[in-house]
């Protein structure tokens, strides 16, 4: 897996063209900005993607077991159905300020 530190659009595009799984280390709290940029670059290349947050399933499952998270669990299931079989998966990890971008094809 390739690791990119504060990458330019060009270096992200190069990894996309090569269909490489890569990690973006976003410094300075730019996690959402990088996530949006990566999603735009993928969509401009006519590729589909799913954006999700790391460990969200475990959090929603725990909430579901307590009876509180039914709507969160259903929303996540609906999102997975709506983005079925994407070309790429973008996984945000806000705790480590990283984004993992996986080629799913």
VEXBAKOL-538017 format. One record per residue (C-alpha): residue number from 1; chain; x, y, z. Coordinates in pm, 1 decimal, decimal comma. Example, Ala and Ser with C-alpha at 12.3 -4.5 7.8 and 13.67 -1.06 7.14 Angstrom:
2
 pos unit       px       py       pz
   1    A   1230,0   -450,0    780,0
   2    A   1367,0   -106,0    714,0
END
This chain:
105
 pos unit       px       py       pz
   1    A      0,0      0,0      0,0
   2    A    130,6    341,0    -97,3
   3    A    131,9    618,2    161,7
   4    A     84,5    977,2     49,3
   5    A    154,8   1273,6    278,5
   6    A    -52,1   1581,5    186,2
   7    A    -69,3   1471,5   -180,5
   8    A   -141,4   1687,1   -481,1
   9    A   -430,7   1606,0   -712,7
  10    A   -177,5   1478,0   -965,3
  11    A    -28,0   1219,5   -727,3
  12    A   -378,1   1102,6   -630,7
  13    A   -471,2   1073,3  -1000,0
  14    A   -155,9    868,2  -1065,2
  15    A   -255,0    616,9   -797,5
  16    A   -609,6    603,2   -935,0
  17    A   -488,3    537,9  -1290,8
  18    A   -258,2    261,7  -1164,1
  19    A   -550,0    123,4   -955,4
  20    A   -330,4    124,5   -646,2
  21    A   -466,1    105,5   -295,7
  22    A   -324,3    401,5   -106,4
  23    A   -339,0    589,9    222,2
  24    A   -352,6    967,3    255,1
  25    A   -211,2   1123,6    569,5
  26    A   -395,8   1453,2    604,1
  27    A   -229,0   1697,4    837,5
  28    A   -378,6   2010,0    982,1
  29    A   -732,3   1870,2   1002,9
  30    A   -785,0   1848,3    625,9
  31    A   -945,6   1503,2    641,1
  32    A  -1283,1   1603,2    497,5
  33    A  -1121,6   1822,6    231,5
  34    A   -903,3   1534,1    109,0
  35    A  -1198,2   1295,6    120,1
  36    A  -1404,0   1531,9    -98,1
  37    A  -1113,2   1582,8   -339,4
  38    A  -1052,0   1208,9   -377,3
  39    A  -1422,1   1144,2   -432,7
  40    A  -1434,6   1417,7   -699,9
  41    A  -1125,8   1281,5   -875,4
  42    A  -1274,3    931,5   -884,4
  43    A  -1608,6   1054,2  -1014,2
  44    A  -1441,6   1270,1  -1280,3
  45    A  -1270,5    950,6  -1401,8
  46    A  -1617,8    788,5  -1432,7
  47    A  -1559,1    558,9  -1136,2
  48    A  -1795,5    491,6   -849,5
  49    A  -1699,9    503,3   -484,6
  50    A  -1834,0    439,7   -136,9
  51    A  -1727,0    669,2    145,2
  52    A  -1742,6    534,5    496,6
  53    A  -1595,5    593,6    839,2
  54    A  -1370,1    331,5    994,7
  55    A  -1526,5    135,4   1283,2
  56    A  -1872,6    285,2   1221,0
  57    A  -2022,1    -64,7   1190,8
  58    A  -1897,9   -163,3   1536,4
  59    A  -2030,4    159,2   1687,2
  60    A  -2371,0    117,3   1521,9
  61    A  -2389,8   -249,2   1625,8
  62    A  -2318,1   -155,4   1985,2
  63    A  -2585,4    113,6   1972,2
  64    A  -2827,6   -132,6   1813,9
  65    A  -2775,1   -378,0   2098,5
  66    A  -2876,2   -107,6   2344,6
  67    A  -3185,4    -25,6   2138,8
  68    A  -3070,1    328,3   2058,9
  69    A  -2906,6    284,1   1721,3
  70    A  -3181,1    131,8   1508,2
  71    A  -3198,1    432,6   1276,2
  72    A  -2818,9    457,0   1242,9
  73    A  -2797,2     88,7   1159,6
  74    A  -3075,3    118,3    900,0
  75    A  -2915,3    427,3    747,5
  76    A  -2583,2    245,5    713,7
  77    A  -2754,8    -53,0    550,9
  78    A  -2934,8    177,9    306,0
  79    A  -2604,1    350,5    222,4
  80    A  -2437,5     16,1    151,1
  81    A  -2721,8    -83,6    -80,3
  82    A  -2716,4    253,5   -259,8
  83    A  -2342,2    223,0   -319,4
  84    A  -2344,4   -146,2   -405,8
  85    A  -2037,5   -277,9   -588,1
  86    A  -1828,9     42,4   -607,1
  87    A  -1505,0     68,9   -803,4
  88    A  -1333,9    228,6   -501,4
  89    A  -1389,7    250,2   -128,7
  90    A  -1280,2    557,5     67,9
  91    A  -1240,6    487,4    438,8
  92    A  -1202,4    786,8    668,5
  93    A  -1019,8    735,9    996,5
  94    A  -1069,4   1057,1   1195,3
  95    A   -880,4    925,4   1498,3
  96    A   -555,2    894,5   1298,5
  97    A   -634,5   1168,1   1043,0
  98    A   -592,0    914,1    759,6
  99    A   -790,6    812,8    454,9
 100    A   -751,2    467,9    304,4
 101    A   -851,9    441,1    -60,7
 102    A   -907,9     84,4   -180,3
 103    A   -952,5    -34,5   -535,7
 104    A  -1240,8   -280,0   -530,8
 105    A  -1217,8   -403,0   -890,4
END
